[in-house]
Amino acid sequence: MVEKVKVFFNDVKVEAKKVNYPSKDELIGSTWVVITAVVIASAFLGIIDLSLAKIIKLLIR
């Protein structure tokens, strides 16, 4: 059992060396894309939520 765990972690180490990690500039660019997408999506969903809430209030009256 212990030998299998050692082999597993050795394989993980070998595979981790094959990973192509992004540069700092690529990481910062991707982060800004994600932040922008989240802000746009949250604004859109907020507008939809407020609109539906007002429609429901009008229907309930």
WONOR-V617755 format. One record per pair of residues at least 12 apart in sequence whose C-alpha atoms are under 10 Angstrom apart, sorted by sequence separation. I is the first residue (numbers start at 1). J is the second residue. If there is no record, write none. Layout:
I,J / I,J
This chain:
none
